[in-house]
């Protein structure tokens, strides 16, 4: 059973009320996304508030807004945000992305999301897990449509998904006027199983750069690249 909390160097994530716990791939997204110069950042599907807090740590001038539809998760995210050093720069909206769009927010420099991705699969008996993992409450189309309206002209959209679903999202994004700027492939070990992909999109067509990050070596120690990426967050590095 996962721990009820996860201690980072500068903040604590309590997660006993959340269906989706702190996981390695989300931590990679939070550490890898380029936030240099960002003034406004949106976290879609905030969960515990992990991504909002990770980017707040590295983007000292940014205002971060976060959207979370699940009541228990949004309450816990608010608790985590309030206890952090950046509570004055993070605002949580406990509602769906569709409801949030009605507020007509100002454009964002960066939108990040580790969205629900199961589109046609057996569901759990846990309704909170279903909401967190299945796309009925937040489809790829809705995320892309929101970005069309509320991502700044030079803004970047960063999405973390399993490899198959990442391709589905990419195909739809391309049809809606977004271009793949970069792809970071996450794998268990060097040349091992691909876990996830982080795609970065913008409105500008550029040559797509691709890189791979292995989490662990064959002997199960963390790779040097992973340690370097997470050293500002993980206590063990």
C-alpha positions as CSV (number, residue, x, y, z in Angstrom):
1,X,0.0,0.0,0.0
2,X,1.4,3.5,-0.9
3,X,2.4,5.8,1.9
4,X,-0.1,8.4,3.0
5,X,2.4,11.1,2.2
6,X,5.5,11.8,0.1
7,X,8.2,14.1,1.4
8,X,10.1,16.2,-1.1
9,X,13.0,18.5,-0.2
10,X,10.9,21.7,-0.1
11,X,7.3,20.4,0.3
12,X,5.1,17.6,1.5
13,X,2.4,15.8,-0.5
14,X,-0.3,14.1,1.5
15,X,-2.2,11.6,-0.6
16,X,-4.4,9.5,1.6
17,X,-7.6,11.0,0.1
18,X,-6.5,10.8,-3.6
19,X,-7.1,7.9,-6.0
20,X,-3.9,8.7,-7.9
21,X,-0.8,8.8,-5.8
22,X,2.6,10.3,-6.4
23,X,4.3,8.4,-9.2
24,X,7.6,8.5,-10.9
25,X,6.4,9.6,-14.3
26,X,4.5,12.6,-12.9
27,X,7.6,13.6,-11.0
28,X,9.6,13.4,-14.2
29,X,7.0,15.7,-15.9
30,X,7.1,18.2,-13.1
31,X,10.9,18.3,-13.2
32,X,11.4,18.2,-16.9
33,X,9.0,20.8,-18.2
34,X,10.8,24.1,-19.2
35,X,9.3,26.8,-17.0
36,X,11.9,29.5,-17.7
37,X,10.3,32.9,-17.9
38,X,6.8,31.6,-17.4
39,X,4.3,34.0,-15.9
40,X,1.1,32.0,-16.0
41,X,0.9,28.2,-15.7
42,X,-2.1,25.9,-15.7
43,X,-2.2,22.4,-14.2
44,X,-5.1,20.4,-15.6
45,X,-6.2,17.5,-13.4
46,X,-4.2,18.6,-10.3
47,X,-4.7,15.5,-8.2
48,X,-2.6,15.9,-5.1
49,X,-1.2,19.3,-6.4
50,X,2.1,17.6,-7.2
51,X,2.8,19.2,-10.6
52,X,1.6,22.7,-9.4
53,X,4.1,22.5,-6.5
54,X,6.9,21.2,-8.6
55,X,6.7,23.9,-11.2
56,X,6.1,26.6,-8.5
57,X,9.5,25.6,-7.0
58,X,11.3,26.3,-10.3
59,X,9.3,29.2,-11.6
60,X,9.5,31.9,-8.9
61,X,7.7,34.6,-10.9
62,X,4.8,32.4,-12.1
63,X,1.2,32.4,-11.1
64,X,0.0,28.8,-11.1
65,X,-3.7,27.8,-11.5
66,X,-4.9,24.3,-11.1
67,X,-8.1,22.5,-11.9
68,X,-9.3,19.3,-10.2
69,X,-12.9,17.9,-10.6
70,X,-12.7,15.3,-7.8
71,X,-13.8,16.7,-4.4
72,X,-11.6,14.7,-2.2
73,X,-8.5,15.2,-4.4
74,X,-9.1,19.0,-4.7
75,X,-9.5,19.3,-0.9
76,X,-6.2,17.4,-0.4
77,X,-4.5,19.4,-3.1
78,X,-5.6,22.6,-1.4
79,X,-4.2,21.2,1.9
80,X,-0.8,20.5,0.2
81,X,-0.7,23.9,-1.5
82,X,-1.6,25.8,1.7
83,X,1.2,24.0,3.6
84,X,3.8,24.8,0.9
85,X,6.1,27.8,0.6
86,X,4.2,29.0,-2.6
87,X,0.6,29.1,-1.3
88,X,0.3,32.7,-2.4
89,X,1.1,31.8,-6.0
90,X,-1.1,28.8,-6.6
91,X,-4.8,28.9,-7.0
92,X,-6.9,25.8,-7.1
93,X,-10.3,25.6,-8.9
94,X,-12.4,22.6,-7.7
95,X,-14.3,22.0,-10.9
96,X,-14.2,20.4,-14.3
97,X,-12.1,21.9,-17.1
98,X,-15.3,22.7,-19.0
99,X,-16.6,24.7,-16.1
100,X,-13.3,26.5,-15.6
101,X,-13.3,27.5,-19.3
102,X,-16.4,29.6,-18.6
103,X,-14.3,31.9,-16.4
104,X,-12.4,32.9,-19.6
105,X,-9.0,32.9,-17.9
106,X,-6.1,35.0,-19.3
107,X,-3.8,33.1,-21.6
108,X,-1.3,30.7,-20.2
109,X,2.4,30.4,-21.1
110,X,2.4,26.8,-20.1
111,X,-0.3,24.2,-19.7
112,X,0.7,20.9,-18.1
113,X,-1.3,17.7,-17.6
114,X,-1.1,14.1,-16.7
115,X,-4.7,13.4,-17.9
116,X,-7.0,10.4,-17.7
117,X,-6.1,8.1,-20.5
118,X,-8.2,4.9,-20.5
119,X,-10.7,5.3,-23.4
120,X,-12.0,1.7,-23.6
121,X,-11.1,-0.6,-20.8
122,X,-12.6,-2.4,-17.8
123,X,-13.3,-0.1,-14.9
124,X,-12.5,-0.3,-11.2
125,X,-15.1,-0.5,-8.5
126,X,-13.5,2.7,-7.2
127,X,-15.3,5.6,-8.8
128,X,-12.5,8.1,-7.9
129,X,-10.0,5.9,-9.7
130,X,-12.3,5.7,-12.7
131,X,-12.6,9.5,-12.8
132,X,-8.8,9.9,-12.5
133,X,-8.0,7.3,-15.1
134,X,-10.8,7.3,-17.7
135,X,-11.4,9.9,-20.3
136,X,-15.2,10.3,-19.8
137,X,-14.8,13.3,-17.6
138,X,-11.9,14.9,-19.5
139,X,-11.3,13.9,-23.1
140,X,-8.3,14.6,-25.2
141,X,-10.5,16.7,-27.4
142,X,-11.5,18.9,-24.5
143,X,-7.9,19.4,-23.4
144,X,-6.9,20.4,-27.0
145,X,-9.9,22.7,-27.4
146,X,-9.1,24.4,-24.2
147,X,-5.5,24.9,-25.3
148,X,-6.7,26.4,-28.6
149,X,-8.6,29.1,-26.7
150,X,-6.4,29.7,-23.6
151,X,-2.7,28.9,-24.5
152,X,-0.8,32.1,-25.4
153,X,0.5,32.4,-29.0
154,X,4.0,31.3,-28.0
155,X,2.8,29.0,-25.2
156,X,3.6,25.3,-24.7
157,X,1.4,22.4,-23.9
158,X,3.0,19.5,-22.0
159,X,1.2,16.2,-21.8
160,X,2.2,12.9,-20.1
161,X,0.6,9.7,-21.4
162,X,1.3,6.0,-22.1
163,X,2.9,5.6,-25.4
164,X,-0.2,4.4,-27.4
165,X,-2.4,7.1,-26.0
166,X,0.3,9.7,-26.6
167,X,0.1,8.9,-30.3
168,X,-3.7,9.2,-30.2
169,X,-3.4,12.6,-28.6
170,X,-0.7,13.7,-31.0
171,X,-2.8,12.8,-34.0
172,X,-5.7,14.9,-32.7
173,X,-3.5,17.8,-31.7
174,X,-1.9,17.9,-35.2
175,X,-5.4,18.1,-36.7
176,X,-6.2,21.1,-34.5
177,X,-3.2,23.2,-35.4
178,X,-0.6,22.1,-32.8
179,X,2.9,20.8,-33.6
180,X,5.1,18.4,-31.7
181,X,8.1,20.3,-30.5
182,X,9.7,17.5,-28.4
183,X,9.1,14.0,-27.0
184,X,10.7,12.6,-23.9
185,X,10.4,8.8,-23.7
186,X,10.4,7.3,-20.2
187,X,11.7,3.8,-19.9
188,X,12.2,1.4,-17.0
189,X,15.8,0.6,-17.7
190,X,18.2,1.4,-20.6
191,X,16.6,-0.2,-23.7
192,X,13.9,-1.5,-21.4
193,X,10.1,-1.1,-21.5
194,X,8.7,2.3,-22.4
195,X,6.6,3.5,-19.6
196,X,5.3,6.9,-20.7
197,X,5.9,9.7,-23.2
198,X,6.0,13.5,-22.5
199,X,5.0,15.4,-25.6
200,X,5.5,19.2,-25.8
201,X,3.3,21.1,-28.3
202,X,3.2,24.6,-29.7
203,X,1.5,26.4,-32.5
204,X,4.8,26.5,-34.5
205,X,6.1,23.8,-36.7
206,X,9.7,23.0,-35.7
207,X,11.9,19.9,-36.0
208,X,10.8,17.5,-33.3
209,X,13.6,16.6,-30.9
210,X,13.4,13.2,-29.1
211,X,15.2,12.0,-26.1
212,X,14.9,9.0,-23.7
213,X,15.2,8.9,-20.0
214,X,15.8,5.6,-18.2
215,X,14.6,5.6,-14.6
216,X,16.8,2.7,-13.3
217,X,19.9,0.8,-14.3
218,X,19.8,-2.9,-14.8
219,X,20.8,-3.4,-11.1
220,X,17.8,-1.2,-10.1
221,X,19.8,1.7,-8.9
222,X,18.6,5.1,-10.3
223,X,20.4,6.3,-13.4
224,X,22.6,9.3,-13.2
225,X,20.3,11.2,-15.6
226,X,17.3,10.5,-13.4
227,X,19.2,11.6,-10.3
228,X,20.3,14.8,-12.0
229,X,16.7,15.6,-13.1
230,X,15.1,15.0,-9.7
231,X,18.0,16.1,-7.4
232,X,16.1,19.3,-6.5
233,X,13.1,17.3,-5.3
234,X,14.0,13.8,-4.0
235,X,15.4,13.5,-0.5
236,X,17.5,10.5,-1.5
237,X,19.6,12.4,-4.1
